[in-house]
Amino acid sequence: MKAAYRTEGTCASDILLDVDEQTGIINKVQFVGGCNGNTKGIASLVEGQKADDVIARLEGIRCGMKPTSCPDQLAKALRSVLGK
């Protein structure tokens, strides 16, 4: 399932996702905006992983004094795609 998620509170404005509906495996992640190297690194690390595992690892991570981060927003995006 391909989806776009509008982020809140981060430098990245959107996250584009492709998650296999049958297996919950993340096929592709692309951040729009944000710190280019960091967001490419996050995407590379999570592609091929189960969405539920990624959510468990990334949810709640903060960026400095912000209440969220790009990894936290990715967890929220995956929850949204999975309907959780």
PDB file with one MODEL, atoms N, CA, C and O in Angstrom:
MODEL        1
ATOM      1  N   MET A   1       0.831  -1.155   0.000  1.00  0.00           N
ATOM      2  CA  MET A   1       0.000   0.000   0.000  1.00  0.00           C
ATOM      3  C   MET A   1       0.889   1.237   0.000  1.00  0.00           C
ATOM      4  O   MET A   1       1.766   1.382   0.852  1.00  0.00           O
ATOM      5  N   LYS A   2       0.660   2.112  -0.948  1.00  0.00           N
ATOM      6  CA  LYS A   2       1.404   3.358  -1.012  1.00  0.00           C
ATOM      7  C   LYS A   2       0.589   4.439  -0.323  1.00  0.00           C
ATOM      8  O   LYS A   2      -0.633   4.498  -0.461  1.00  0.00           O
ATOM      9  N   ALA A   3       1.285   5.300   0.427  1.00  0.00           N
ATOM     10  CA  ALA A   3       0.602   6.367   1.151  1.00  0.00           C
ATOM     11  C   ALA A   3       1.550   7.538   1.353  1.00  0.00           C
ATOM     12  O   ALA A   3       2.772   7.390   1.319  1.00  0.00           O
ATOM     13  N   ALA A   4       0.960   8.697   1.562  1.00  0.00           N
ATOM     14  CA  ALA A   4       1.717   9.904   1.909  1.00  0.00           C
ATOM     15  C   ALA A   4       1.217  10.361   3.272  1.00  0.00           C
ATOM     16  O   ALA A   4       0.019  10.325   3.552  1.00  0.00           O
ATOM     17  N   TYR A   5       2.143  10.787   4.110  1.00  0.00           N
ATOM     18  CA  TYR A   5       1.809  11.235   5.465  1.00  0.00           C
ATOM     19  C   TYR A   5       2.388  12.629   5.663  1.00  0.00           C
ATOM     20  O   TYR A   5       3.580  12.846   5.447  1.00  0.00           O
ATOM     21  N   ARG A   6       1.545  13.576   6.073  1.00  0.00           N
ATOM     22  CA  ARG A   6       1.973  14.950   6.358  1.00  0.00           C
ATOM     23  C   ARG A   6       2.489  14.997   7.786  1.00  0.00           C
ATOM     24  O   ARG A   6       1.745  14.722   8.728  1.00  0.00           O
ATOM     25  N   THR A   7       3.758  15.345   7.949  1.00  0.00           N
ATOM     26  CA  THR A   7       4.363  15.365   9.280  1.00  0.00           C
ATOM     27  C   THR A   7       3.976  16.628  10.040  1.00  0.00           C
ATOM     28  O   THR A   7       3.500  17.602   9.458  1.00  0.00           O
ATOM     29  N   GLU A   8       4.189  16.589  11.348  1.00  0.00           N
ATOM     30  CA  GLU A   8       3.952  17.739  12.214  1.00  0.00           C
ATOM     31  C   GLU A   8       5.158  17.914  13.128  1.00  0.00           C
ATOM     32  O   GLU A   8       5.613  16.960  13.760  1.00  0.00           O
ATOM     33  N   GLY A   9       5.673  19.142  13.194  1.00  0.00           N
ATOM     34  CA  GLY A   9       6.732  19.450  14.142  1.00  0.00           C
ATOM     35  C   GLY A   9       8.133  19.036  13.749  1.00  0.00           C
ATOM     36  O   GLY A   9       9.028  19.006  14.594  1.00  0.00           O
ATOM     37  N   THR A  10       8.343  18.714  12.471  1.00  0.00           N
ATOM     38  CA  THR A  10       9.681  18.324  12.020  1.00  0.00           C
ATOM     39  C   THR A  10      10.073  19.127  10.783  1.00  0.00           C
ATOM     40  O   THR A  10       9.233  19.772  10.155  1.00  0.00           O
ATOM     41  N   CYS A  11      11.340  19.079  10.449  1.00  0.00           N
ATOM     42  CA  CYS A  11      11.838  19.758   9.246  1.00  0.00           C
ATOM     43  C   CYS A  11      11.314  19.076   7.981  1.00  0.00           C
ATOM     44  O   CYS A  11      11.046  19.744   6.982  1.00  0.00           O
ATOM     45  N   ALA A  12      11.169  17.767   8.021  1.00  0.00           N
ATOM     46  CA  ALA A  12      10.579  17.047   6.888  1.00  0.00           C
ATOM     47  C   ALA A  12       9.094  17.397   6.834  1.00  0.00           C
ATOM     48  O   ALA A  12       8.433  17.472   7.870  1.00  0.00           O
ATOM     49  N   SER A  13       8.572  17.611   5.631  1.00  0.00           N
ATOM     50  CA  SER A  13       7.163  17.993   5.500  1.00  0.00           C
ATOM     51  C   SER A  13       6.241  16.800   5.266  1.00  0.00           C
ATOM     52  O   SER A  13       5.075  16.826   5.660  1.00  0.00           O
ATOM     53  N   ASP A  14       6.755  15.771   4.633  1.00  0.00           N
ATOM     54  CA  ASP A  14       5.950  14.597   4.296  1.00  0.00           C
ATOM     55  C   ASP A  14       6.821  13.347   4.339  1.00  0.00           C
ATOM     56  O   ASP A  14       8.047  13.408   4.244  1.00  0.00           O
ATOM     57  N   ILE A  15       6.137  12.206   4.486  1.00  0.00           N
ATOM     58  CA  ILE A  15       6.799  10.909   4.387  1.00  0.00           C
ATOM     59  C   ILE A  15       5.994  10.087   3.382  1.00  0.00           C
ATOM     60  O   ILE A  15       4.783   9.927   3.532  1.00  0.00           O
ATOM     61  N   LEU A  16       6.663   9.572   2.370  1.00  0.00           N
ATOM     62  CA  LEU A  16       6.032   8.704   1.368  1.00  0.00           C
ATOM     63  C   LEU A  16       6.379   7.263   1.724  1.00  0.00           C
ATOM     64  O   LEU A  16       7.542   6.926   1.948  1.00  0.00           O
ATOM     65  N   LEU A  17       5.356   6.426   1.772  1.00  0.00           N
ATOM     66  CA  LEU A  17       5.531   5.046   2.235  1.00  0.00           C
ATOM     67  C   LEU A  17       4.988   4.039   1.239  1.00  0.00           C
ATOM     68  O   LEU A  17       4.041   4.319   0.504  1.00  0.00           O
ATOM     69  N   ASP A  18       5.590   2.881   1.224  1.00  0.00           N
ATOM     70  CA  ASP A  18       5.050   1.722   0.528  1.00  0.00           C
ATOM     71  C   ASP A  18       5.220   0.536   1.470  1.00  0.00           C
ATOM     72  O   ASP A  18       6.339   0.091   1.725  1.00  0.00           O
ATOM     73  N   VAL A  19       4.103   0.026   1.985  1.00  0.00           N
ATOM     74  CA  VAL A  19       4.099  -1.083   2.940  1.00  0.00           C
ATOM     75  C   VAL A  19       3.276  -2.224   2.360  1.00  0.00           C
ATOM     76  O   VAL A  19       2.159  -2.009   1.889  1.00  0.00           O
ATOM     77  N   ASP A  20       3.819  -3.432   2.393  1.00  0.00           N
ATOM     78  CA  ASP A  20       3.096  -4.607   1.913  1.00  0.00           C
ATOM     79  C   ASP A  20       1.933  -4.895   2.855  1.00  0.00           C
ATOM     80  O   ASP A  20       2.141  -5.131   4.045  1.00  0.00           O
ATOM     81  N   GLU A  21       0.726  -4.876   2.336  1.00  0.00           N
ATOM     82  CA  GLU A  21      -0.474  -5.065   3.159  1.00  0.00           C
ATOM     83  C   GLU A  21      -0.557  -6.467   3.757  1.00  0.00           C
ATOM     84  O   GLU A  21      -1.104  -6.642   4.846  1.00  0.00           O
ATOM     85  N   GLN A  22      -0.030  -7.448   3.072  1.00  0.00           N
ATOM     86  CA  GLN A  22      -0.113  -8.833   3.533  1.00  0.00           C
ATOM     87  C   GLN A  22       0.871  -9.124   4.665  1.00  0.00           C
ATOM     88  O   GLN A  22       0.516  -9.752   5.663  1.00  0.00           O
ATOM     89  N   THR A  23       2.105  -8.662   4.499  1.00  0.00           N
ATOM     90  CA  THR A  23       3.165  -9.029   5.436  1.00  0.00           C
ATOM     91  C   THR A  23       3.511  -7.935   6.445  1.00  0.00           C
ATOM     92  O   THR A  23       4.113  -8.216   7.481  1.00  0.00           O
ATOM     93  N   GLY A  24       3.129  -6.676   6.147  1.00  0.00           N
ATOM     94  CA  GLY A  24       3.501  -5.565   7.011  1.00  0.00           C
ATOM     95  C   GLY A  24       4.953  -5.150   6.844  1.00  0.00           C
ATOM     96  O   GLY A  24       5.485  -4.402   7.664  1.00  0.00           O
ATOM     97  N   ILE A  25       5.601  -5.635   5.780  1.00  0.00           N
ATOM     98  CA  ILE A  25       6.996  -5.292   5.504  1.00  0.00           C
ATOM     99  C   ILE A  25       7.047  -3.938   4.784  1.00  0.00           C
ATOM    100  O   ILE A  25       6.263  -3.670   3.873  1.00  0.00           O
ATOM    101  N   ILE A  26       7.980  -3.105   5.212  1.00  0.00           N
ATOM    102  CA  ILE A  26       8.161  -1.795   4.596  1.00  0.00           C
ATOM    103  C   ILE A  26       8.999  -1.969   3.333  1.00  0.00           C
ATOM    104  O   ILE A  26      10.145  -2.416   3.395  1.00  0.00           O
ATOM    105  N   ASN A  27       8.421  -1.613   2.190  1.00  0.00           N
ATOM    106  CA  ASN A  27       9.136  -1.713   0.921  1.00  0.00           C
ATOM    107  C   ASN A  27       9.958  -0.464   0.627  1.00  0.00           C
ATOM    108  O   ASN A  27      11.083  -0.559   0.136  1.00  0.00           O
ATOM    109  N   LYS A  28       9.399   0.702   0.925  1.00  0.00           N
ATOM    110  CA  LYS A  28      10.057   1.959   0.559  1.00  0.00           C
ATOM    111  C   LYS A  28       9.618   3.061   1.514  1.00  0.00           C
ATOM    112  O   LYS A  28       8.450   3.133   1.898  1.00  0.00           O
ATOM    113  N   VAL A  29      10.568   3.923   1.896  1.00  0.00           N
ATOM    114  CA  VAL A  29      10.302   5.120   2.691  1.00  0.00           C
ATOM    115  C   VAL A  29      11.066   6.264   2.061  1.00  0.00           C
ATOM    116  O   VAL A  29      12.243   6.126   1.728  1.00  0.00           O
ATOM    117  N   GLN A  30      10.398   7.396   1.897  1.00  0.00           N
ATOM    118  CA  GLN A  30      11.065   8.590   1.385  1.00  0.00           C
ATOM    119  C   GLN A  30      10.561   9.795   2.164  1.00  0.00           C
ATOM    120  O   GLN A  30       9.358  10.045   2.226  1.00  0.00           O
ATOM    121  N   PHE A  31      11.484  10.538   2.754  1.00  0.00           N
ATOM    122  CA  PHE A  31      11.148  11.772   3.450  1.00  0.00           C
ATOM    123  C   PHE A  31      11.241  12.925   2.459  1.00  0.00           C
ATOM    124  O   PHE A  31      12.135  12.957   1.613  1.00  0.00           O
ATOM    125  N   VAL A  32      10.310  13.870   2.569  1.00  0.00           N
ATOM    126  CA  VAL A  32      10.349  15.080   1.763  1.00  0.00           C
ATOM    127  C   VAL A  32      10.823  16.199   2.684  1.00  0.00           C
ATOM    128  O   VAL A  32      10.132  16.572   3.631  1.00  0.00           O
ATOM    129  N   GLY A  33      12.009  16.728   2.396  1.00  0.00           N
ATOM    130  CA  GLY A  33      12.604  17.738   3.259  1.00  0.00           C
ATOM    131  C   GLY A  33      13.360  17.070   4.398  1.00  0.00           C
ATOM    132  O   GLY A  33      13.620  15.867   4.374  1.00  0.00           O
ATOM    133  N   GLY A  34      13.702  17.869   5.383  1.00  0.00           N
ATOM    134  CA  GLY A  34      14.445  17.335   6.518  1.00  0.00           C
ATOM    135  C   GLY A  34      15.929  17.247   6.231  1.00  0.00           C
ATOM    136  O   GLY A  34      16.395  17.709   5.189  1.00  0.00           O
ATOM    137  N   CYS A  35      16.661  16.664   7.139  1.00  0.00           N
ATOM    138  CA  CYS A  35      18.114  16.498   7.004  1.00  0.00           C
ATOM    139  C   CYS A  35      18.369  15.340   6.049  1.00  0.00           C
ATOM    140  O   CYS A  35      18.158  14.181   6.404  1.00  0.00           O
ATOM    141  N   ASN A  36      18.816  15.647   4.861  1.00  0.00           N
ATOM    142  CA  ASN A  36      18.928  14.677   3.776  1.00  0.00           C
ATOM    143  C   ASN A  36      19.640  13.389   4.166  1.00  0.00           C
ATOM    144  O   ASN A  36      19.114  12.300   3.935  1.00  0.00           O
ATOM    145  N   GLY A  37      20.814  13.494   4.748  1.00  0.00           N
ATOM    146  CA  GLY A  37      21.570  12.293   5.110  1.00  0.00           C
ATOM    147  C   GLY A  37      20.882  11.477   6.184  1.00  0.00           C
ATOM    148  O   GLY A  37      20.824  10.250   6.097  1.00  0.00           O
ATOM    149  N   ASN A  38      20.362  12.149   7.192  1.00  0.00           N
ATOM    150  CA  ASN A  38      19.690  11.429   8.283  1.00  0.00           C
ATOM    151  C   ASN A  38      18.429  10.726   7.812  1.00  0.00           C
ATOM    152  O   ASN A  38      18.193   9.570   8.164  1.00  0.00           O
ATOM    153  N   THR A  39      17.619  11.414   7.021  1.00  0.00           N
ATOM    154  CA  THR A  39      16.372  10.786   6.586  1.00  0.00           C
ATOM    155  C   THR A  39      16.634   9.652   5.599  1.00  0.00           C
ATOM    156  O   THR A  39      15.911   8.656   5.597  1.00  0.00           O
ATOM    157  N   LYS A  40      17.662   9.793   4.759  1.00  0.00           N
ATOM    158  CA  LYS A  40      18.031   8.679   3.868  1.00  0.00           C
ATOM    159  C   LYS A  40      18.530   7.500   4.688  1.00  0.00           C
ATOM    160  O   LYS A  40      18.245   6.348   4.363  1.00  0.00           O
ATOM    161  N   GLY A  41      19.276   7.785   5.751  1.00  0.00           N
ATOM    162  CA  GLY A  41      19.770   6.718   6.624  1.00  0.00           C
ATOM    163  C   GLY A  41      18.640   5.981   7.320  1.00  0.00           C
ATOM    164  O   GLY A  41      18.636   4.751   7.374  1.00  0.00           O
ATOM    165  N   ILE A  42      17.681   6.730   7.854  1.00  0.00           N
ATOM    166  CA  ILE A  42      16.523   6.109   8.511  1.00  0.00           C
ATOM    167  C   ILE A  42      15.793   5.221   7.511  1.00  0.00           C
ATOM    168  O   ILE A  42      15.475   4.069   7.806  1.00  0.00           O
ATOM    169  N   ALA A  43      15.529   5.771   6.320  1.00  0.00           N
ATOM    170  CA  ALA A  43      14.811   5.005   5.296  1.00  0.00           C
ATOM    171  C   ALA A  43      15.548   3.718   4.957  1.00  0.00           C
ATOM    172  O   ALA A  43      14.934   2.655   4.862  1.00  0.00           O
ATOM    173  N   SER A  44      16.845   3.808   4.775  1.00  0.00           N
ATOM    174  CA  SER A  44      17.641   2.632   4.425  1.00  0.00           C
ATOM    175  C   SER A  44      17.592   1.566   5.516  1.00  0.00           C
ATOM    176  O   SER A  44      17.543   0.371   5.226  1.00  0.00           O
ATOM    177  N   LEU A  45      17.606   2.005   6.764  1.00  0.00           N
ATOM    178  CA  LEU A  45      17.585   1.055   7.881  1.00  0.00           C
ATOM    179  C   LEU A  45      16.236   0.350   8.053  1.00  0.00           C
ATOM    180  O   LEU A  45      16.194  -0.806   8.475  1.00  0.00           O
ATOM    181  N   VAL A  46      15.144   1.032   7.732  1.00  0.00           N
ATOM    182  CA  VAL A  46      13.825   0.434   7.994  1.00  0.00           C
ATOM    183  C   VAL A  46      13.262  -0.336   6.812  1.00  0.00           C
ATOM    184  O   VAL A  46      12.394  -1.188   7.000  1.00  0.00           O
ATOM    185  N   GLU A  47      13.729  -0.063   5.602  1.00  0.00           N
ATOM    186  CA  GLU A  47      13.214  -0.795   4.446  1.00  0.00           C
ATOM    187  C   GLU A  47      13.553  -2.274   4.589  1.00  0.00           C
ATOM    188  O   GLU A  47      14.690  -2.634   4.897  1.00  0.00           O
ATOM    189  N   GLY A  48      12.559  -3.123   4.363  1.00  0.00           N
ATOM    190  CA  GLY A  48      12.724  -4.560   4.529  1.00  0.00           C
ATOM    191  C   GLY A  48      12.359  -5.051   5.922  1.00  0.00           C
ATOM    192  O   GLY A  48      12.341  -6.256   6.170  1.00  0.00           O
ATOM    193  N   GLN A  49      12.068  -4.127   6.832  1.00  0.00           N
ATOM    194  CA  GLN A  49      11.702  -4.483   8.216  1.00  0.00           C
ATOM    195  C   GLN A  49      10.189  -4.526   8.366  1.00  0.00           C
ATOM    196  O   GLN A  49       9.458  -3.939   7.567  1.00  0.00           O
ATOM    197  N   LYS A  50       9.723  -5.227   9.399  1.00  0.00           N
ATOM    198  CA  LYS A  50       8.298  -5.239   9.715  1.00  0.00           C
ATOM    199  C   LYS A  50       7.909  -3.901  10.314  1.00  0.00           C
ATOM    200  O   LYS A  50       8.599  -3.374  11.188  1.00  0.00           O
ATOM    201  N   ALA A  51       6.807  -3.360   9.842  1.00  0.00           N
ATOM    202  CA  ALA A  51       6.351  -2.053  10.309  1.00  0.00           C
ATOM    203  C   ALA A  51       6.146  -2.032  11.821  1.00  0.00           C
ATOM    204  O   ALA A  51       6.498  -1.047  12.471  1.00  0.00           O
ATOM    205  N   ASP A  52       5.593  -3.083  12.388  1.00  0.00           N
ATOM    206  CA  ASP A  52       5.359  -3.128  13.836  1.00  0.00           C
ATOM    207  C   ASP A  52       6.668  -3.044  14.624  1.00  0.00           C
ATOM    208  O   ASP A  52       6.719  -2.409  15.677  1.00  0.00           O
ATOM    209  N   ASP A  53       7.707  -3.674  14.124  1.00  0.00           N
ATOM    210  CA  ASP A  53       9.018  -3.610  14.788  1.00  0.00           C
ATOM    211  C   ASP A  53       9.588  -2.197  14.723  1.00  0.00           C
ATOM    212  O   ASP A  53      10.156  -1.703  15.698  1.00  0.00           O
ATOM    213  N   VAL A  54       9.435  -1.554  13.575  1.00  0.00           N
ATOM    214  CA  VAL A  54       9.943  -0.189  13.403  1.00  0.00           C
ATOM    215  C   VAL A  54       9.187   0.770  14.314  1.00  0.00           C
ATOM    216  O   VAL A  54       9.797   1.638  14.940  1.00  0.00           O
ATOM    217  N   ILE A  55       7.879   0.625  14.394  1.00  0.00           N
ATOM    218  CA  ILE A  55       7.075   1.469  15.284  1.00  0.00           C
ATOM    219  C   ILE A  55       7.583   1.332  16.716  1.00  0.00           C
ATOM    220  O   ILE A  55       7.787   2.332  17.406  1.00  0.00           O
ATOM    221  N   ALA A  56       7.786   0.106  17.157  1.00  0.00           N
ATOM    222  CA  ALA A  56       8.240  -0.142  18.537  1.00  0.00           C
ATOM    223  C   ALA A  56       9.592   0.513  18.819  1.00  0.00           C
ATOM    224  O   ALA A  56       9.834   0.979  19.933  1.00  0.00           O
ATOM    225  N   ARG A  57      10.466   0.549  17.827  1.00  0.00           N
ATOM    226  CA  ARG A  57      11.810   1.113  18.024  1.00  0.00           C
ATOM    227  C   ARG A  57      11.847   2.636  17.942  1.00  0.00           C
ATOM    228  O   ARG A  57      12.631   3.272  18.647  1.00  0.00           O
ATOM    229  N   LEU A  58      11.007   3.230  17.090  1.00  0.00           N
ATOM    230  CA  LEU A  58      11.131   4.654  16.795  1.00  0.00           C
ATOM    231  C   LEU A  58      10.135   5.559  17.519  1.00  0.00           C
ATOM    232  O   LEU A  58      10.384   6.751  17.699  1.00  0.00           O
ATOM    233  N   GLU A  59       9.027   4.991  17.924  1.00  0.00           N
ATOM    234  CA  GLU A  59       7.982   5.813  18.541  1.00  0.00           C
ATOM    235  C   GLU A  59       8.486   6.490  19.811  1.00  0.00           C
ATOM    236  O   GLU A  59       9.086   5.850  20.675  1.00  0.00           O
ATOM    237  N   GLY A  60       8.236   7.789  19.910  1.00  0.00           N
ATOM    238  CA  GLY A  60       8.594   8.533  21.109  1.00  0.00           C
ATOM    239  C   GLY A  60       9.966   9.194  21.070  1.00  0.00           C
ATOM    240  O   GLY A  60      10.313   9.929  21.994  1.00  0.00           O
ATOM    241  N   ILE A  61      10.755   8.952  20.023  1.00  0.00           N
ATOM    242  CA  ILE A  61      12.063   9.602  19.913  1.00  0.00           C
ATOM    243  C   ILE A  61      11.837  11.095  19.685  1.00  0.00           C
ATOM    244  O   ILE A  61      11.004  11.494  18.871  1.00  0.00           O
ATOM    245  N   ARG A  62      12.588  11.903  20.413  1.00  0.00           N
ATOM    246  CA  ARG A  62      12.463  13.355  20.306  1.00  0.00           C
ATOM    247  C   ARG A  62      13.694  13.938  19.617  1.00  0.00           C
ATOM    248  O   ARG A  62      14.765  13.330  19.611  1.00  0.00           O
ATOM    249  N   CYS A  63      13.526  15.115  19.044  1.00  0.00           N
ATOM    250  CA  CYS A  63      14.623  15.852  18.417  1.00  0.00           C
ATOM    251  C   CYS A  63      14.871  17.098  19.252  1.00  0.00           C
ATOM    252  O   CYS A  63      14.117  18.068  19.176  1.00  0.00           O
ATOM    253  N   GLY A  64      15.934  17.065  20.048  1.00  0.00           N
ATOM    254  CA  GLY A  64      16.226  18.198  20.928  1.00  0.00           C
ATOM    255  C   GLY A  64      15.073  18.452  21.877  1.00  0.00           C
ATOM    256  O   GLY A  64      14.620  17.543  22.574  1.00  0.00           O
ATOM    257  N   MET A  65      14.599  19.687  21.904  1.00  0.00           N
ATOM    258  CA  MET A  65      13.490  20.068  22.789  1.00  0.00           C
ATOM    259  C   MET A  65      12.126  19.860  22.133  1.00  0.00           C
ATOM    260  O   MET A  65      11.094  20.077  22.768  1.00  0.00           O
ATOM    261  N   LYS A  66      12.113  19.446  20.878  1.00  0.00           N
ATOM    262  CA  LYS A  66      10.840  19.213  20.183  1.00  0.00           C
ATOM    263  C   LYS A  66      10.167  17.973  20.765  1.00  0.00           C
ATOM    264  O   LYS A  66      10.848  17.048  21.209  1.00  0.00           O
ATOM    265  N   PRO A  67       8.845  17.950  20.766  1.00  0.00           N
ATOM    266  CA  PRO A  67       8.145  16.780  21.298  1.00  0.00           C
ATOM    267  C   PRO A  67       8.111  15.591  20.336  1.00  0.00           C
ATOM    268  O   PRO A  67       7.549  14.547  20.669  1.00  0.00           O
ATOM    269  N   THR A  68       8.699  15.734  19.155  1.00  0.00           N
ATOM    270  CA  THR A  68       8.690  14.688  18.143  1.00  0.00           C
ATOM    271  C   THR A  68       9.996  14.730  17.360  1.00  0.00           C
ATOM    272  O   THR A  68      10.883  15.528  17.665  1.00  0.00           O
ATOM    273  N   SER A  69      10.112  13.877  16.359  1.00  0.00           N
ATOM    274  CA  SER A  69      11.294  13.816  15.500  1.00  0.00           C
ATOM    275  C   SER A  69      10.897  13.137  14.203  1.00  0.00           C
ATOM    276  O   SER A  69       9.777  12.640  14.082  1.00  0.00           O
ATOM    277  N   CYS A  70      11.793  13.110  13.236  1.00  0.00           N
ATOM    278  CA  CYS A  70      11.499  12.390  11.996  1.00  0.00           C
ATOM    279  C   CYS A  70      11.265  10.893  12.253  1.00  0.00           C
ATOM    280  O   CYS A  70      10.338  10.326  11.674  1.00  0.00           O
ATOM    281  N   PRO A  71      12.072  10.234  13.100  1.00  0.00           N
ATOM    282  CA  PRO A  71      11.780   8.827  13.388  1.00  0.00           C
ATOM    283  C   PRO A  71      10.406   8.644  14.069  1.00  0.00           C
ATOM    284  O   PRO A  71       9.678   7.706  13.745  1.00  0.00           O
ATOM    285  N   ASP A  72      10.060   9.525  14.995  1.00  0.00           N
ATOM    286  CA  ASP A  72       8.757   9.450  15.659  1.00  0.00           C
ATOM    287  C   ASP A  72       7.626   9.671  14.652  1.00  0.00           C
ATOM    288  O   ASP A  72       6.600   8.993  14.705  1.00  0.00           O
ATOM    289  N   GLN A  73       7.819  10.618  13.741  1.00  0.00           N
ATOM    290  CA  GLN A  73       6.804  10.862  12.717  1.00  0.00           C
ATOM    291  C   GLN A  73       6.674   9.667  11.772  1.00  0.00           C
ATOM    292  O   GLN A  73       5.578   9.378  11.291  1.00  0.00           O
ATOM    293  N   LEU A  74       7.773   8.977  11.504  1.00  0.00           N
ATOM    294  CA  LEU A  74       7.701   7.760  10.692  1.00  0.00           C
ATOM    295  C   LEU A  74       6.864   6.706  11.413  1.00  0.00           C
ATOM    296  O   LEU A  74       6.050   6.031  10.783  1.00  0.00           O
ATOM    297  N   ALA A  75       7.052   6.557  12.714  1.00  0.00           N
ATOM    298  CA  ALA A  75       6.235   5.610  13.487  1.00  0.00           C
ATOM    299  C   ALA A  75       4.759   5.982  13.390  1.00  0.00           C
ATOM    300  O   ALA A  75       3.910   5.107  13.221  1.00  0.00           O
ATOM    301  N   LYS A  76       4.450   7.271  13.494  1.00  0.00           N
ATOM    302  CA  LYS A  76       3.058   7.731  13.382  1.00  0.00           C
ATOM    303  C   LYS A  76       2.505   7.460  11.984  1.00  0.00           C
ATOM    304  O   LYS A  76       1.350   7.064  11.828  1.00  0.00           O
ATOM    305  N   ALA A  77       3.348   7.681  10.965  1.00  0.00           N
ATOM    306  CA  ALA A  77       2.920   7.422   9.588  1.00  0.00           C
ATOM    307  C   ALA A  77       2.605   5.942   9.383  1.00  0.00           C
ATOM    308  O   ALA A  77       1.614   5.591   8.742  1.00  0.00           O
ATOM    309  N   LEU A  78       3.457   5.082   9.933  1.00  0.00           N
ATOM    310  CA  LEU A  78       3.220   3.638   9.810  1.00  0.00           C
ATOM    311  C   LEU A  78       1.956   3.229  10.550  1.00  0.00           C
ATOM    312  O   LEU A  78       1.189   2.407  10.049  1.00  0.00           O
ATOM    313  N   ARG A  79       1.727   3.785  11.727  1.00  0.00           N
ATOM    314  CA  ARG A  79       0.483   3.509  12.446  1.00  0.00           C
ATOM    315  C   ARG A  79      -0.728   3.902  11.600  1.00  0.00           C
ATOM    316  O   ARG A  79      -1.717   3.173  11.523  1.00  0.00           O
ATOM    317  N   SER A  80      -0.626   5.053  10.978  1.00  0.00           N
ATOM    318  CA  SER A  80      -1.721   5.542  10.135  1.00  0.00           C
ATOM    319  C   SER A  80      -1.988   4.599   8.966  1.00  0.00           C
ATOM    320  O   SER A  80      -3.135   4.268   8.667  1.00  0.00           O
ATOM    321  N   VAL A  81      -0.921   4.178   8.318  1.00  0.00           N
ATOM    322  CA  VAL A  81      -1.059   3.267   7.162  1.00  0.00           C
ATOM    323  C   VAL A  81      -1.658   1.925   7.599  1.00  0.00           C
ATOM    324  O   VAL A  81      -2.482   1.344   6.892  1.00  0.00           O
ATOM    325  N   LEU A  82      -1.237   1.449   8.762  1.00  0.00           N
ATOM    326  CA  LEU A  82      -1.710   0.149   9.250  1.00  0.00           C
ATOM    327  C   LEU A  82      -3.069   0.237   9.947  1.00  0.00           C
ATOM    328  O   LEU A  82      -3.663  -0.784  10.295  1.00  0.00           O
ATOM    329  N   GLY A  83      -3.553   1.459  10.145  1.00  0.00           N
ATOM    330  CA  GLY A  83      -4.843   1.645  10.811  1.00  0.00           C
ATOM    331  C   GLY A  83      -4.783   1.354  12.299  1.00  0.00           C
ATOM    332  O   GLY A  83      -5.740   0.838  12.875  1.00  0.00           O
ATOM    333  N   LYS A  84      -3.655   1.687  12.923  1.00  0.00           N
ATOM    334  CA  LYS A  84      -3.473   1.390  14.350  1.00  0.00           C
ATOM    335  C   LYS A  84      -3.541   2.647  15.189  1.00  0.00           C
ATOM    336  O   LYS A  84      -3.408   2.581  16.411  1.00  0.00           O
TER     337      LYS A  84
ENDMDL
END
